[in-house]
Amino acid sequence: MIENRDAGRTPVTVLGLGLMGQALAGAFLRDGYPTTVWNRSAGKAEGLVAEGATLAGSVREAVAGGRLVVVCVSDYQAVRELLDPVGDVLDGRVLVNLTSGTSAQAREVGEWAAQRGLSYLDGAIMAVPAGIGTADATLVYSGPRTAFDLHESVLRSLAAGTGEASEPGGTSGTGGTGGVSGTIHLGDDPGLSALYEVAVLSLMWNILNGFLQGAAMLETAGVGAATFASLAEQAIGTVAGWLPGYAQQIDDGAYPALDSTIDTHVGAMEHLVQESESLGVNAEFPRLIKALADRAVAGGRGGDGYAALIEQFRKPSEARP
Ligand code: NAP
């Protein structure tokens, strides 16, 4: 790892002072980094300037003010509009893009940077603005490891997690599944951060949708969502405990049924569909769950464990909803 001798003093620039950009700049300021900020529209820098930030009059001036340049705006189109004209000033600096987007967009900016000899890290923020700078935040980065190493200590201001940067699948961090928390370099491919971000969002939405489906069904019997929440929380914890075993099966490509078979799951899924339909609540999600499992059974996987359903997720969808 390259020692960052400027730790505590590296000048940082933050482009984009929306809800997230303000939180990022605030975290750098709190840790004592000289911070230059810029935003398209006026007014959003006032609080940060009061905390000691320098407000730049242009993107060019802002970029010139930092060794580490962080951009966090609405989308990649805005990123390109901002950065295309200032490629020359970015030379010799490390650009970290924390704007959400797709892996293809991230790789495109990575290519743009590589063609100009610029150091580019794409990143994804797995936190809300209030979590930035606390142990609740996880930020992942992808792109050249040397660029990450150079400013790792500065980037750690944004996620006070383990205090140790870790590799996914490594041993440091929160648990046996890889300890992914805090400040993480995922690999050299700049598209990895965006992929992890959507993978985690997919997980989050599936869990939340499952909770909402259950809450809607229980509501028909007069059970409030708050009553369901404590049992739901416990169930989520139980499922989380299954992940290492299922992950191993997926990586090994063998899915022995250690607890119950997909055939058994399909029987219970049928109850979920019937219950939803007869209660008059939305049955789309239950039907989709069962349709995927039915396909696995049709493909000869009925006697396997649940992880065999990975094969259904690997394929393009048969029909768009
Ligand atoms: P936001 O509050 O809506 O702020 C958007 C920012 O982008 C503003 O500074 C806006 O400038 C700027 N912007 C938009 N188009 C621009 C353009 N063409 N040129 C220059 N600046 C432009 O959004 P946010 O919550 O800060 O989110 C920023 C990014 O962080 C998004 O990609 C989001 O997905 C990601 N993110 C957010 C959260 C969260 O909880 N908020 C969590 C994870 C990731 P103006 O002020 O001039 O409009």
Residues whose N, C-alpha, C, O or C-beta is under 5 A from the ligand:
A	BS01	NAP	G16 L17 G18 L19 M20 G21 R40 S41 C72 V73 S74 D75 A78 L98 T99 S100 I125 A127 V128 P129
